[in-house]
């Protein structure tokens, strides 16, 4: 029967990388991280452009005798133009 001990297998010599190869790997990792971060930021920006400002309507201020915050037409226009 064969032994399942891993020490019976021959080991390959470990190759060390030159400093230029290590630099290239670091640069690739940085660029990969930069690309993933940019894609995430673009997805968040696209999502924020598609969300609508919740319309609370004039019903929130009714019955209070004009006291309190009320969204009027000029405020709605401002919210529409202030969207990023």
mmCIF file of the N, C-alpha and C atoms, coordinates in Angstrom:
data_MODEL
# 
_entry.id   MODEL 
# 
loop_
_atom_site.group_PDB 
_atom_site.id 
_atom_site.type_symbol 
_atom_site.label_atom_id 
_atom_site.label_alt_id 
_atom_site.label_comp_id 
_atom_site.label_asym_id 
_atom_site.label_entity_id 
_atom_site.label_seq_id 
_atom_site.pdbx_PDB_ins_code 
_atom_site.Cartn_x 
_atom_site.Cartn_y 
_atom_site.Cartn_z 
_atom_site.occupancy 
_atom_site.B_iso_or_equiv 
_atom_site.pdbx_formal_charge 
_atom_site.auth_seq_id 
_atom_site.auth_comp_id 
_atom_site.auth_asym_id 
_atom_site.auth_atom_id 
_atom_site.pdbx_PDB_model_num 
ATOM 1   N N  . UNK A 1 1  ? 0.827   -1.171 0.000   1.00 0.00 ? 1  UNK A N  1 
ATOM 2   C CA . UNK A 1 1  ? 0.000   0.000  0.000   1.00 0.00 ? 1  UNK A CA 1 
ATOM 3   C C  . UNK A 1 1  ? 0.878   1.244  0.000   1.00 0.00 ? 1  UNK A C  1 
ATOM 4   N N  . UNK A 1 2  ? 0.400   2.315  -0.648  1.00 0.00 ? 2  UNK A N  1 
ATOM 5   C CA . UNK A 1 2  ? 1.180   3.543  -0.759  1.00 0.00 ? 2  UNK A CA 1 
ATOM 6   C C  . UNK A 1 2  ? 1.025   4.391  0.485   1.00 0.00 ? 2  UNK A C  1 
ATOM 7   N N  . UNK A 1 3  ? 2.060   5.068  0.795   1.00 0.00 ? 3  UNK A N  1 
ATOM 8   C CA . UNK A 1 3  ? 2.033   5.975  1.933   1.00 0.00 ? 3  UNK A CA 1 
ATOM 9   C C  . UNK A 1 3  ? 1.436   7.313  1.490   1.00 0.00 ? 3  UNK A C  1 
ATOM 10  N N  . UNK A 1 4  ? 0.624   7.921  2.329   1.00 0.00 ? 4  UNK A N  1 
ATOM 11  C CA . UNK A 1 4  ? 0.027   9.210  1.990   1.00 0.00 ? 4  UNK A CA 1 
ATOM 12  C C  . UNK A 1 4  ? 0.792   10.363 2.617   1.00 0.00 ? 4  UNK A C  1 
ATOM 13  N N  . UNK A 1 5  ? 1.953   10.063 3.134   1.00 0.00 ? 5  UNK A N  1 
ATOM 14  C CA . UNK A 1 5  ? 2.768   11.109 3.753   1.00 0.00 ? 5  UNK A CA 1 
ATOM 15  C C  . UNK A 1 5  ? 3.300   12.052 2.681   1.00 0.00 ? 5  UNK A C  1 
ATOM 16  N N  . UNK A 1 6  ? 3.137   13.323 2.858   1.00 0.00 ? 6  UNK A N  1 
ATOM 17  C CA . UNK A 1 6  ? 3.546   14.305 1.866   1.00 0.00 ? 6  UNK A CA 1 
ATOM 18  C C  . UNK A 1 6  ? 5.064   14.477 1.817   1.00 0.00 ? 6  UNK A C  1 
ATOM 19  N N  . UNK A 1 7  ? 5.746   14.026 2.803   1.00 0.00 ? 7  UNK A N  1 
ATOM 20  C CA . UNK A 1 7  ? 7.195   14.199 2.800   1.00 0.00 ? 7  UNK A CA 1 
ATOM 21  C C  . UNK A 1 7  ? 7.884   13.292 1.784   1.00 0.00 ? 7  UNK A C  1 
ATOM 22  N N  . UNK A 1 8  ? 7.174   12.297 1.242   1.00 0.00 ? 8  UNK A N  1 
ATOM 23  C CA . UNK A 1 8  ? 7.748   11.401 0.246   1.00 0.00 ? 8  UNK A CA 1 
ATOM 24  C C  . UNK A 1 8  ? 7.877   12.072 -1.113  1.00 0.00 ? 8  UNK A C  1 
ATOM 25  N N  . UNK A 1 9  ? 7.126   13.132 -1.330  1.00 0.00 ? 9  UNK A N  1 
ATOM 26  C CA . UNK A 1 9  ? 7.143   13.792 -2.632  1.00 0.00 ? 9  UNK A CA 1 
ATOM 27  C C  . UNK A 1 9  ? 8.363   14.694 -2.745  1.00 0.00 ? 9  UNK A C  1 
ATOM 28  N N  . UNK A 1 10 ? 8.949   14.728 -3.927  1.00 0.00 ? 10 UNK A N  1 
ATOM 29  C CA . UNK A 1 10 ? 10.081  15.646 -4.109  1.00 0.00 ? 10 UNK A CA 1 
ATOM 30  C C  . UNK A 1 10 ? 9.581   17.090 -4.142  1.00 0.00 ? 10 UNK A C  1 
ATOM 31  N N  . UNK A 1 11 ? 10.359  17.962 -3.573  1.00 0.00 ? 11 UNK A N  1 
ATOM 32  C CA . UNK A 1 11 ? 9.963   19.368 -3.553  1.00 0.00 ? 11 UNK A CA 1 
ATOM 33  C C  . UNK A 1 11 ? 10.708  20.121 -4.637  1.00 0.00 ? 11 UNK A C  1 
ATOM 34  N N  . UNK A 1 12 ? 10.025  21.088 -5.228  1.00 0.00 ? 12 UNK A N  1 
ATOM 35  C CA . UNK A 1 12 ? 10.641  21.920 -6.250  1.00 0.00 ? 12 UNK A CA 1 
ATOM 36  C C  . UNK A 1 12 ? 11.382  23.060 -5.558  1.00 0.00 ? 12 UNK A C  1 
ATOM 37  N N  . UNK A 1 13 ? 12.497  23.471 -6.105  1.00 0.00 ? 13 UNK A N  1 
ATOM 38  C CA . UNK A 1 13 ? 13.219  24.582 -5.486  1.00 0.00 ? 13 UNK A CA 1 
ATOM 39  C C  . UNK A 1 13 ? 12.391  25.867 -5.567  1.00 0.00 ? 13 UNK A C  1 
ATOM 40  N N  . UNK A 1 14 ? 12.443  26.632 -4.514  1.00 0.00 ? 14 UNK A N  1 
ATOM 41  C CA . UNK A 1 14 ? 11.703  27.886 -4.462  1.00 0.00 ? 14 UNK A CA 1 
ATOM 42  C C  . UNK A 1 14 ? 12.494  28.947 -5.207  1.00 0.00 ? 14 UNK A C  1 
ATOM 43  N N  . UNK A 1 15 ? 11.829  29.569 -6.172  1.00 0.00 ? 15 UNK A N  1 
ATOM 44  C CA . UNK A 1 15 ? 12.503  30.609 -6.943  1.00 0.00 ? 15 UNK A CA 1 
ATOM 45  C C  . UNK A 1 15 ? 12.197  31.962 -6.317  1.00 0.00 ? 15 UNK A C  1 
ATOM 46  N N  . UNK A 1 16 ? 13.213  32.745 -6.157  1.00 0.00 ? 16 UNK A N  1 
ATOM 47  C CA . UNK A 1 16 ? 13.000  34.089 -5.634  1.00 0.00 ? 16 UNK A CA 1 
ATOM 48  C C  . UNK A 1 16 ? 12.806  35.035 -6.806  1.00 0.00 ? 16 UNK A C  1 
ATOM 49  N N  . UNK A 1 17 ? 12.000  36.040 -6.587  1.00 0.00 ? 17 UNK A N  1 
ATOM 50  C CA . UNK A 1 17 ? 11.731  36.999 -7.644  1.00 0.00 ? 17 UNK A CA 1 
ATOM 51  C C  . UNK A 1 17 ? 12.724  38.143 -7.546  1.00 0.00 ? 17 UNK A C  1 
ATOM 52  N N  . UNK A 1 18 ? 13.071  38.667 -8.688  1.00 0.00 ? 18 UNK A N  1 
ATOM 53  C CA . UNK A 1 18 ? 13.963  39.808 -8.708  1.00 0.00 ? 18 UNK A CA 1 
ATOM 54  C C  . UNK A 1 18 ? 13.206  41.046 -8.223  1.00 0.00 ? 18 UNK A C  1 
ATOM 55  N N  . UNK A 1 19 ? 13.900  42.076 -7.777  1.00 0.00 ? 19 UNK A N  1 
ATOM 56  C CA . UNK A 1 19 ? 13.219  43.288 -7.299  1.00 0.00 ? 19 UNK A CA 1 
ATOM 57  C C  . UNK A 1 19 ? 12.323  43.936 -8.352  1.00 0.00 ? 19 UNK A C  1 
ATOM 58  N N  . UNK A 1 20 ? 12.713  43.860 -9.627  1.00 0.00 ? 20 UNK A N  1 
ATOM 59  C CA . UNK A 1 20 ? 11.870  44.468 -10.661 1.00 0.00 ? 20 UNK A CA 1 
ATOM 60  C C  . UNK A 1 20 ? 10.560  43.702 -10.812 1.00 0.00 ? 20 UNK A C  1 
ATOM 61  N N  . UNK A 1 21 ? 10.580  42.375 -10.650 1.00 0.00 ? 21 UNK A N  1 
ATOM 62  C CA . UNK A 1 21 ? 9.355   41.591 -10.729 1.00 0.00 ? 21 UNK A CA 1 
ATOM 63  C C  . UNK A 1 21 ? 8.444   41.899 -9.544  1.00 0.00 ? 21 UNK A C  1 
ATOM 64  N N  . UNK A 1 22 ? 9.041   42.093 -8.364  1.00 0.00 ? 22 UNK A N  1 
ATOM 65  C CA . UNK A 1 22 ? 8.242   42.437 -7.185  1.00 0.00 ? 22 UNK A CA 1 
ATOM 66  C C  . UNK A 1 22 ? 7.600   43.807 -7.352  1.00 0.00 ? 22 UNK A C  1 
ATOM 67  N N  . UNK A 1 23 ? 8.328   44.732 -7.935  1.00 0.00 ? 23 UNK A N  1 
ATOM 68  C CA . UNK A 1 23 ? 7.785   46.067 -8.179  1.00 0.00 ? 23 UNK A CA 1 
ATOM 69  C C  . UNK A 1 23 ? 6.623   45.993 -9.154  1.00 0.00 ? 23 UNK A C  1 
ATOM 70  N N  . UNK A 1 24 ? 6.772   45.184 -10.199 1.00 0.00 ? 24 UNK A N  1 
ATOM 71  C CA . UNK A 1 24 ? 5.693   45.031 -11.182 1.00 0.00 ? 24 UNK A CA 1 
ATOM 72  C C  . UNK A 1 24 ? 4.440   44.450 -10.533 1.00 0.00 ? 24 UNK A C  1 
ATOM 73  N N  . UNK A 1 25 ? 4.621   43.479 -9.620  1.00 0.00 ? 25 UNK A N  1 
ATOM 74  C CA . UNK A 1 25 ? 3.467   42.894 -8.951  1.00 0.00 ? 25 UNK A CA 1 
ATOM 75  C C  . UNK A 1 25 ? 2.796   43.914 -8.043  1.00 0.00 ? 25 UNK A C  1 
ATOM 76  N N  . UNK A 1 26 ? 3.567   44.734 -7.366  1.00 0.00 ? 26 UNK A N  1 
ATOM 77  C CA . UNK A 1 26 ? 2.989   45.774 -6.515  1.00 0.00 ? 26 UNK A CA 1 
ATOM 78  C C  . UNK A 1 26 ? 2.228   46.786 -7.360  1.00 0.00 ? 26 UNK A C  1 
ATOM 79  N N  . UNK A 1 27 ? 2.805   47.144 -8.494  1.00 0.00 ? 27 UNK A N  1 
ATOM 80  C CA . UNK A 1 27 ? 2.164   48.110 -9.387  1.00 0.00 ? 27 UNK A CA 1 
ATOM 81  C C  . UNK A 1 27 ? 0.860   47.536 -9.932  1.00 0.00 ? 27 UNK A C  1 
ATOM 82  N N  . UNK A 1 28 ? 0.870   46.267 -10.292 1.00 0.00 ? 28 UNK A N  1 
ATOM 83  C CA . UNK A 1 28 ? -0.339  45.631 -10.803 1.00 0.00 ? 28 UNK A CA 1 
ATOM 84  C C  . UNK A 1 28 ? -1.425  45.595 -9.735  1.00 0.00 ? 28 UNK A C  1 
ATOM 85  N N  . UNK A 1 29 ? -1.034  45.287 -8.508  1.00 0.00 ? 29 UNK A N  1 
ATOM 86  C CA . UNK A 1 29 ? -1.998  45.272 -7.414  1.00 0.00 ? 29 UNK A CA 1 
ATOM 87  C C  . UNK A 1 29 ? -2.593  46.647 -7.185  1.00 0.00 ? 29 UNK A C  1 
ATOM 88  N N  . UNK A 1 30 ? -1.758  47.675 -7.251  1.00 0.00 ? 30 UNK A N  1 
ATOM 89  C CA . UNK A 1 30 ? -2.230  49.047 -7.073  1.00 0.00 ? 30 UNK A CA 1 
ATOM 90  C C  . UNK A 1 30 ? -3.210  49.415 -8.177  1.00 0.00 ? 30 UNK A C  1 
ATOM 91  N N  . UNK A 1 31 ? -2.859  49.101 -9.418  1.00 0.00 ? 31 UNK A N  1 
ATOM 92  C CA . UNK A 1 31 ? -3.733  49.449 -10.537 1.00 0.00 ? 31 UNK A CA 1 
ATOM 93  C C  . UNK A 1 31 ? -5.047  48.666 -10.482 1.00 0.00 ? 31 UNK A C  1 
ATOM 94  N N  . UNK A 1 32 ? -4.984  47.412 -10.040 1.00 0.00 ? 32 UNK A N  1 
ATOM 95  C CA . UNK A 1 32 ? -6.201  46.618 -9.895  1.00 0.00 ? 32 UNK A CA 1 
ATOM 96  C C  . UNK A 1 32 ? -7.103  47.232 -8.827  1.00 0.00 ? 32 UNK A C  1 
ATOM 97  N N  . UNK A 1 33 ? -6.528  47.627 -7.706  1.00 0.00 ? 33 UNK A N  1 
ATOM 98  C CA . UNK A 1 33 ? -7.298  48.257 -6.636  1.00 0.00 ? 33 UNK A CA 1 
ATOM 99  C C  . UNK A 1 33 ? -7.890  49.578 -7.104  1.00 0.00 ? 33 UNK A C  1 
ATOM 100 N N  . UNK A 1 34 ? -7.111  50.335 -7.837  1.00 0.00 ? 34 UNK A N  1 
ATOM 101 C CA . UNK A 1 34 ? -7.592  51.617 -8.360  1.00 0.00 ? 34 UNK A CA 1 
ATOM 102 C C  . UNK A 1 34 ? -8.767  51.412 -9.312  1.00 0.00 ? 34 UNK A C  1 
ATOM 103 N N  . UNK A 1 35 ? -8.678  50.422 -10.163 1.00 0.00 ? 35 UNK A N  1 
ATOM 104 C CA . UNK A 1 35 ? -9.755  50.136 -11.106 1.00 0.00 ? 35 UNK A CA 1 
ATOM 105 C C  . UNK A 1 35 ? -11.025 49.677 -10.411 1.00 0.00 ? 35 UNK A C  1 
ATOM 106 N N  . UNK A 1 36 ? -10.889 48.825 -9.412  1.00 0.00 ? 36 UNK A N  1 
ATOM 107 C CA . UNK A 1 36 ? -12.058 48.340 -8.676  1.00 0.00 ? 36 UNK A CA 1 
ATOM 108 C C  . UNK A 1 36 ? -12.704 49.490 -7.904  1.00 0.00 ? 36 UNK A C  1 
ATOM 109 N N  . UNK A 1 37 ? -11.881 50.335 -7.304  1.00 0.00 ? 37 UNK A N  1 
ATOM 110 C CA . UNK A 1 37 ? -12.423 51.487 -6.571  1.00 0.00 ? 37 UNK A CA 1 
ATOM 111 C C  . UNK A 1 37 ? -13.144 52.454 -7.487  1.00 0.00 ? 37 UNK A C  1 
ATOM 112 N N  . UNK A 1 38 ? -12.588 52.673 -8.662  1.00 0.00 ? 38 UNK A N  1 
ATOM 113 C CA . UNK A 1 38 ? -13.236 53.571 -9.622  1.00 0.00 ? 38 UNK A CA 1 
ATOM 114 C C  . UNK A 1 38 ? -14.571 53.007 -10.099 1.00 0.00 ? 38 UNK A C  1 
ATOM 115 N N  . UNK A 1 39 ? -14.612 51.714 -10.338 1.00 0.00 ? 39 UNK A N  1 
ATOM 116 C CA . UNK A 1 39 ? -15.858 51.084 -10.770 1.00 0.00 ? 39 UNK A CA 1 
ATOM 117 C C  . UNK A 1 39 ? -16.919 51.193 -9.678  1.00 0.00 ? 39 UNK A C  1 
ATOM 118 N N  . UNK A 1 40 ? -16.515 51.015 -8.433  1.00 0.00 ? 40 UNK A N  1 
ATOM 119 C CA . UNK A 1 40 ? -17.457 51.148 -7.323  1.00 0.00 ? 40 UNK A CA 1 
ATOM 120 C C  . UNK A 1 40 ? -17.975 52.567 -7.191  1.00 0.00 ? 40 UNK A C  1 
ATOM 121 N N  . UNK A 1 41 ? -17.082 53.538 -7.338  1.00 0.00 ? 41 UNK A N  1 
ATOM 122 C CA . UNK A 1 41 ? -17.495 54.947 -7.251  1.00 0.00 ? 41 UNK A CA 1 
ATOM 123 C C  . UNK A 1 41 ? -18.448 55.302 -8.385  1.00 0.00 ? 41 UNK A C  1 
ATOM 124 N N  . UNK A 1 42 ? -18.188 54.778 -9.571  1.00 0.00 ? 42 UNK A N  1 
ATOM 125 C CA . UNK A 1 42 ? -19.067 55.049 -10.708 1.00 0.00 ? 42 UNK A CA 1 
ATOM 126 C C  . UNK A 1 42 ? -20.444 54.427 -10.484 1.00 0.00 ? 42 UNK A C  1 
ATOM 127 N N  . UNK A 1 43 ? -20.478 53.237 -9.896  1.00 0.00 ? 43 UNK A N  1 
ATOM 128 C CA . UNK A 1 43 ? -21.763 52.590 -9.628  1.00 0.00 ? 43 UNK A CA 1 
ATOM 129 C C  . UNK A 1 43 ? -22.568 53.383 -8.604  1.00 0.00 ? 43 UNK A C  1 
ATOM 130 N N  . UNK A 1 44 ? -21.902 53.883 -7.587  1.00 0.00 ? 44 UNK A N  1 
ATOM 131 C CA . UNK A 1 44 ? -22.600 54.682 -6.573  1.00 0.00 ? 44 UNK A CA 1 
ATOM 132 C C  . UNK A 1 44 ? -23.098 55.986 -7.174  1.00 0.00 ? 44 UNK A C  1 
ATOM 133 N N  . UNK A 1 45 ? -22.285 56.612 -8.015  1.00 0.00 ? 45 UNK A N  1 
ATOM 134 C CA . UNK A 1 45 ? -22.694 57.860 -8.644  1.00 0.00 ? 45 UNK A CA 1 
ATOM 135 C C  . UNK A 1 45 ? -23.888 57.636 -9.573  1.00 0.00 ? 45 UNK A C  1 
ATOM 136 N N  . UNK A 1 46 ? -23.868 56.555 -10.316 1.00 0.00 ? 46 UNK A N  1 
ATOM 137 C CA . UNK A 1 46 ? -24.986 56.261 -11.219 1.00 0.00 ? 46 UNK A CA 1 
ATOM 138 C C  . UNK A 1 46 ? -26.260 55.985 -10.433 1.00 0.00 ? 46 UNK A C  1 
ATOM 139 N N  . UNK A 1 47 ? -26.114 55.318 -9.311  1.00 0.00 ? 47 UNK A N  1 
ATOM 140 C CA . UNK A 1 47 ? -27.289 55.021 -8.497  1.00 0.00 ? 47 UNK A CA 1 
ATOM 141 C C  . UNK A 1 47 ? -27.871 56.296 -7.892  1.00 0.00 ? 47 UNK A C  1 
ATOM 142 N N  . UNK A 1 48 ? -26.998 57.205 -7.470  1.00 0.00 ? 48 UNK A N  1 
ATOM 143 C CA . UNK A 1 48 ? -27.497 58.433 -6.860  1.00 0.00 ? 48 UNK A CA 1 
ATOM 144 C C  . UNK A 1 48 ? -28.183 59.325 -7.898  1.00 0.00 ? 48 UNK A C  1 
ATOM 145 N N  . UNK A 1 49 ? -27.813 59.220 -9.149  1.00 0.00 ? 49 UNK A N  1 
ATOM 146 C CA . UNK A 1 49 ? -28.471 60.002 -10.188 1.00 0.00 ? 49 UNK A CA 1 
ATOM 147 C C  . UNK A 1 49 ? -29.863 59.484 -10.502 1.00 0.00 ? 49 UNK A C  1 
ATOM 148 N N  . UNK A 1 50 ? -30.090 58.207 -10.282 1.00 0.00 ? 50 UNK A N  1 
ATOM 149 C CA . UNK A 1 50 ? -31.380 57.624 -10.615 1.00 0.00 ? 50 UNK A CA 1 
ATOM 150 C C  . UNK A 1 50 ? -32.376 57.703 -9.472  1.00 0.00 ? 50 UNK A C  1 
ATOM 151 N N  . UNK A 1 51 ? -31.939 58.012 -8.267  1.00 0.00 ? 51 UNK A N  1 
ATOM 152 C CA . UNK A 1 51 ? -32.872 58.102 -7.156  1.00 0.00 ? 51 UNK A CA 1 
ATOM 153 C C  . UNK A 1 51 ? -33.599 59.433 -7.204  1.00 0.00 ? 51 UNK A C  1 
ATOM 154 N N  . UNK A 1 52 ? -34.844 59.416 -6.859  1.00 0.00 ? 52 UNK A N  1 
ATOM 155 C CA . UNK A 1 52 ? -35.671 60.619 -6.902  1.00 0.00 ? 52 UNK A CA 1 
ATOM 156 C C  . UNK A 1 52 ? -35.758 61.240 -5.508  1.00 0.00 ? 52 UNK A C  1 
ATOM 157 N N  . UNK A 1 53 ? -35.968 62.530 -5.470  1.00 0.00 ? 53 UNK A N  1 
ATOM 158 C CA . UNK A 1 53 ? -36.177 63.216 -4.208  1.00 0.00 ? 53 UNK A CA 1 
ATOM 159 C C  . UNK A 1 53 ? -37.574 62.854 -3.728  1.00 0.00 ? 53 UNK A C  1 
ATOM 160 N N  . UNK A 1 54 ? -37.684 62.367 -2.495  1.00 0.00 ? 54 UNK A N  1 
ATOM 161 C CA . UNK A 1 54 ? -39.017 61.988 -2.019  1.00 0.00 ? 54 UNK A CA 1 
ATOM 162 C C  . UNK A 1 54 ? -39.928 63.202 -1.943  1.00 0.00 ? 54 UNK A C  1 
ATOM 163 N N  . UNK A 1 55 ? -41.107 63.067 -2.506  1.00 0.00 ? 55 UNK A N  1 
ATOM 164 C CA . UNK A 1 55 ? -42.071 64.153 -2.520  1.00 0.00 ? 55 UNK A CA 1 
ATOM 165 C C  . UNK A 1 55 ? -42.946 64.026 -1.288  1.00 0.00 ? 55 UNK A C  1 
ATOM 166 N N  . UNK A 1 56 ? -42.726 64.896 -0.321  1.00 0.00 ? 56 UNK A N  1 
ATOM 167 C CA . UNK A 1 56 ? -43.515 64.842 0.907   1.00 0.00 ? 56 UNK A CA 1 
ATOM 168 C C  . UNK A 1 56 ? -44.870 65.480 0.705   1.00 0.00 ? 56 UNK A C  1 
ATOM 169 N N  . UNK A 1 57 ? -44.993 66.292 -0.317  1.00 0.00 ? 57 UNK A N  1 
ATOM 170 C CA . UNK A 1 57 ? -46.268 66.914 -0.647  1.00 0.00 ? 57 UNK A CA 1 
ATOM 171 C C  . UNK A 1 57 ? -46.625 68.019 0.329   1.00 0.00 ? 57 UNK A C  1 
ATOM 172 N N  . UNK A 1 58 ? -47.700 68.693 0.033   1.00 0.00 ? 58 UNK A N  1 
ATOM 173 C CA . UNK A 1 58 ? -48.150 69.790 0.880   1.00 0.00 ? 58 UNK A CA 1 
ATOM 174 C C  . UNK A 1 58 ? -48.955 69.283 2.065   1.00 0.00 ? 58 UNK A C  1 
ATOM 175 N N  . UNK A 1 59 ? -49.262 67.977 2.117   1.00 0.00 ? 59 UNK A N  1 
ATOM 176 C CA . UNK A 1 59 ? -50.087 67.443 3.186   1.00 0.00 ? 59 UNK A CA 1 
ATOM 177 C C  . UNK A 1 59 ? -49.381 67.498 4.535   1.00 0.00 ? 59 UNK A C  1 
ATOM 178 N N  . UNK A 1 60 ? -48.042 67.552 4.557   1.00 0.00 ? 60 UNK A N  1 
ATOM 179 C CA . UNK A 1 60 ? -47.330 67.581 5.826   1.00 0.00 ? 60 UNK A CA 1 
ATOM 180 C C  . UNK A 1 60 ? -47.533 68.895 6.563   1.00 0.00 ? 60 UNK A C  1 
ATOM 181 N N  . UNK A 1 61 ? -47.815 69.971 5.849   1.00 0.00 ? 61 UNK A N  1 
ATOM 182 C CA . UNK A 1 61 ? -47.976 71.264 6.487   1.00 0.00 ? 61 UNK A CA 1 
ATOM 183 C C  . UNK A 1 61 ? -49.417 71.684 6.659   1.00 0.00 ? 61 UNK A C  1 
ATOM 184 N N  . UNK A 1 62 ? -50.345 70.886 6.179   1.00 0.00 ? 62 UNK A N  1 
ATOM 185 C CA . UNK A 1 62 ? -51.749 71.264 6.264   1.00 0.00 ? 62 UNK A CA 1 
ATOM 186 C C  . UNK A 1 62 ? -52.260 71.100 7.688   1.00 0.00 ? 62 UNK A C  1 
ATOM 187 N N  . UNK A 1 63 ? -53.130 71.995 8.059   1.00 0.00 ? 63 UNK A N  1 
ATOM 188 C CA . UNK A 1 63 ? -53.753 71.907 9.370   1.00 0.00 ? 63 UNK A CA 1 
ATOM 189 C C  . UNK A 1 63 ? -52.921 72.515 10.483  1.00 0.00 ? 63 UNK A C  1 
ATOM 190 N N  . UNK A 1 64 ? -51.756 73.049 10.165  1.00 0.00 ? 64 UNK A N  1 
ATOM 191 C CA . UNK A 1 64 ? -50.921 73.631 11.207  1.00 0.00 ? 64 UNK A CA 1 
ATOM 192 C C  . UNK A 1 64 ? -51.012 75.143 11.214  1.00 0.00 ? 64 UNK A C  1 
ATOM 193 N N  . UNK A 1 65 ? -51.815 75.702 10.348  1.00 0.00 ? 65 UNK A N  1 
ATOM 194 C CA . UNK A 1 65 ? -51.977 77.147 10.316  1.00 0.00 ? 65 UNK A CA 1 
ATOM 195 C C  . UNK A 1 65 ? -50.790 77.850 9.699   1.00 0.00 ? 65 UNK A C  1 
ATOM 196 N N  . UNK A 1 66 ? -50.054 77.173 8.809   1.00 0.00 ? 66 UNK A N  1 
ATOM 197 C CA . UNK A 1 66 ? -48.924 77.792 8.127   1.00 0.00 ? 66 UNK A CA 1 
ATOM 198 C C  . UNK A 1 66 ? -47.617 77.715 8.891   1.00 0.00 ? 66 UNK A C  1 
ATOM 199 N N  . UNK A 1 67 ? -47.600 77.137 10.055  1.00 0.00 ? 67 UNK A N  1 
ATOM 200 C CA . UNK A 1 67 ? -46.366 77.024 10.839  1.00 0.00 ? 67 UNK A CA 1 
ATOM 201 C C  . UNK A 1 67 ? -45.607 75.781 10.402  1.00 0.00 ? 67 UNK A C  1 
ATOM 202 N N  . UNK A 1 68 ? -44.302 75.854 10.459  1.00 0.00 ? 68 UNK A N  1 
ATOM 203 C CA . UNK A 1 68 ? -43.481 74.701 10.134  1.00 0.00 ? 68 UNK A CA 1 
ATOM 204 C C  . UNK A 1 68 ? -42.958 74.754 8.716   1.00 0.00 ? 68 UNK A C  1 
ATOM 205 N N  . UNK A 1 69 ? -42.197 73.759 8.377   1.00 0.00 ? 69 UNK A N  1 
ATOM 206 C CA . UNK A 1 69 ? -41.547 73.668 7.068   1.00 0.00 ? 69 UNK A CA 1 
ATOM 207 C C  . UNK A 1 69 ? -42.529 73.127 6.043   1.00 0.00 ? 69 UNK A C  1 
ATOM 208 N N  . UNK A 1 70 ? -42.660 73.835 4.942   1.00 0.00 ? 70 UNK A N  1 
ATOM 209 C CA . UNK A 1 70 ? -43.529 73.389 3.860   1.00 0.00 ? 70 UNK A CA 1 
ATOM 210 C C  . UNK A 1 70 ? -42.751 73.449 2.553   1.00 0.00 ? 70 UNK A C  1 
ATOM 211 N N  . UNK A 1 71 ? -42.893 72.404 1.757   1.00 0.00 ? 71 UNK A N  1 
ATOM 212 C CA . UNK A 1 71 ? -42.224 72.372 0.459   1.00 0.00 ? 71 UNK A CA 1 
ATOM 213 C C  . UNK A 1 71 ? -43.139 73.025 -0.558  1.00 0.00 ? 71 UNK A C  1 
ATOM 214 N N  . UNK A 1 72 ? -42.663 74.107 -1.138  1.00 0.00 ? 72 UNK A N  1 
ATOM 215 C CA . UNK A 1 72 ? -43.441 74.806 -2.157  1.00 0.00 ? 72 UNK A CA 1 
ATOM 216 C C  . UNK A 1 72 ? -42.808 74.549 -3.521  1.00 0.00 ? 72 UNK A C  1 
ATOM 217 N N  . UNK A 1 73 ? -43.393 75.119 -4.561  1.00 0.00 ? 73 UNK A N  1 
ATOM 218 C CA . UNK A 1 73 ? -42.910 74.879 -5.923  1.00 0.00 ? 73 UNK A CA 1 
ATOM 219 C C  . UNK A 1 73 ? -41.480 75.365 -6.121  1.00 0.00 ? 73 UNK A C  1 
ATOM 220 N N  . UNK A 1 74 ? -41.144 76.518 -5.560  1.00 0.00 ? 74 UNK A N  1 
ATOM 221 C CA . UNK A 1 74 ? -39.783 77.013 -5.781  1.00 0.00 ? 74 UNK A CA 1 
ATOM 222 C C  . UNK A 1 74 ? -38.754 76.165 -5.044  1.00 0.00 ? 74 UNK A C  1 
ATOM 223 N N  . UNK A 1 75 ? -39.133 75.565 -3.932  1.00 0.00 ? 75 UNK A N  1 
ATOM 224 C CA . UNK A 1 75 ? -38.214 74.664 -3.225  1.00 0.00 ? 75 UNK A CA 1 
ATOM 225 C C  . UNK A 1 75 ? -38.042 73.372 -4.013  1.00 0.00 ? 75 UNK A C  1 
ATOM 226 N N  . UNK A 1 76 ? -39.111 72.856 -4.578  1.00 0.00 ? 76 UNK A N  1 
ATOM 227 C CA . UNK A 1 76 ? -39.010 71.646 -5.417  1.00 0.00 ? 76 UNK A CA 1 
ATOM 228 C C  . UNK A 1 76 ? -38.103 71.890 -6.624  1.00 0.00 ? 76 UNK A C  1 
ATOM 229 N N  . UNK A 1 77 ? -38.247 73.091 -7.229  1.00 0.00 ? 77 UNK A N  1 
ATOM 230 C CA . UNK A 1 77 ? -37.377 73.451 -8.354  1.00 0.00 ? 77 UNK A CA 1 
ATOM 231 C C  . UNK A 1 77 ? -35.906 73.484 -7.910  1.00 0.00 ? 77 UNK A C  1 
ATOM 232 N N  . UNK A 1 78 ? -35.655 74.020 -6.750  1.00 0.00 ? 78 UNK A N  1 
ATOM 233 C CA . UNK A 1 78 ? -34.286 74.077 -6.237  1.00 0.00 ? 78 UNK A CA 1 
ATOM 234 C C  . UNK A 1 78 ? -33.739 72.665 -6.025  1.00 0.00 ? 78 UNK A C  1 
ATOM 235 N N  . UNK A 1 79 ? -34.545 71.796 -5.430  1.00 0.00 ? 79 UNK A N  1 
ATOM 236 C CA . UNK A 1 79 ? -34.087 70.419 -5.217  1.00 0.00 ? 79 UNK A CA 1 
ATOM 237 C C  . UNK A 1 79 ? -33.774 69.734 -6.540  1.00 0.00 ? 79 UNK A C  1 
ATOM 238 N N  . UNK A 1 80 ? -34.579 69.986 -7.554  1.00 0.00 ? 80 UNK A N  1 
ATOM 239 C CA . UNK A 1 80 ? -34.314 69.366 -8.861  1.00 0.00 ? 80 UNK A CA 1 
ATOM 240 C C  . UNK A 1 80 ? -33.023 69.878 -9.469  1.00 0.00 ? 80 UNK A C  1 
ATOM 241 N N  . UNK A 1 81 ? -32.746 71.171 -9.318  1.00 0.00 ? 81 UNK A N  1 
ATOM 242 C CA . UNK A 1 81 ? -31.525 71.730 -9.925  1.00 0.00 ? 81 UNK A CA 1 
ATOM 243 C C  . UNK A 1 81 ? -30.288 71.445 -9.088  1.00 0.00 ? 81 UNK A C  1 
ATOM 244 N N  . UNK A 1 82 ? -30.453 71.177 -7.793  1.00 0.00 ? 82 UNK A N  1 
ATOM 245 C CA . UNK A 1 82 ? -29.313 70.942 -6.917  1.00 0.00 ? 82 UNK A CA 1 
ATOM 246 C C  . UNK A 1 82 ? -28.854 69.498 -6.911  1.00 0.00 ? 82 UNK A C  1 
ATOM 247 N N  . UNK A 1 83 ? -29.542 68.624 -7.609  1.00 0.00 ? 83 UNK A N  1 
ATOM 248 C CA . UNK A 1 83 ? -29.132 67.214 -7.666  1.00 0.00 ? 83 UNK A CA 1 
ATOM 249 C C  . UNK A 1 83 ? -27.753 67.103 -8.283  1.00 0.00 ? 83 UNK A C  1 
ATOM 250 N N  . UNK A 1 84 ? -27.001 66.193 -7.724  1.00 0.00 ? 84 UNK A N  1 
ATOM 251 C CA . UNK A 1 84 ? -25.645 65.967 -8.260  1.00 0.00 ? 84 UNK A CA 1 
ATOM 252 C C  . UNK A 1 84 ? -25.628 64.677 -9.022  1.00 0.00 ? 84 UNK A C  1 
# 
